């Protein structure tokens, strides 16, 4: 799974979750949990009408990290 992020200057950053180690997945998931609490709470509080692309990118990244981790564990 890949996520392509474009910033305001039209620069692209591609995150390929399949290339991340399990340790890296866990580390990044833990960072989001320390910053925002649980994914469920963060997703419920996110207001898409607000238009904050940074928070939306964090939400997508966090969901993809968890999805990749579950995929590897066969869940």
Secondary structure by P-SEA (a helix, b strand, c coil): cbbbbbccccbbbbbccccccaaaaaaaaaaaaaacccaaaaaaaccccccaaaaaaaaaaaaaaaaaaaaaacc
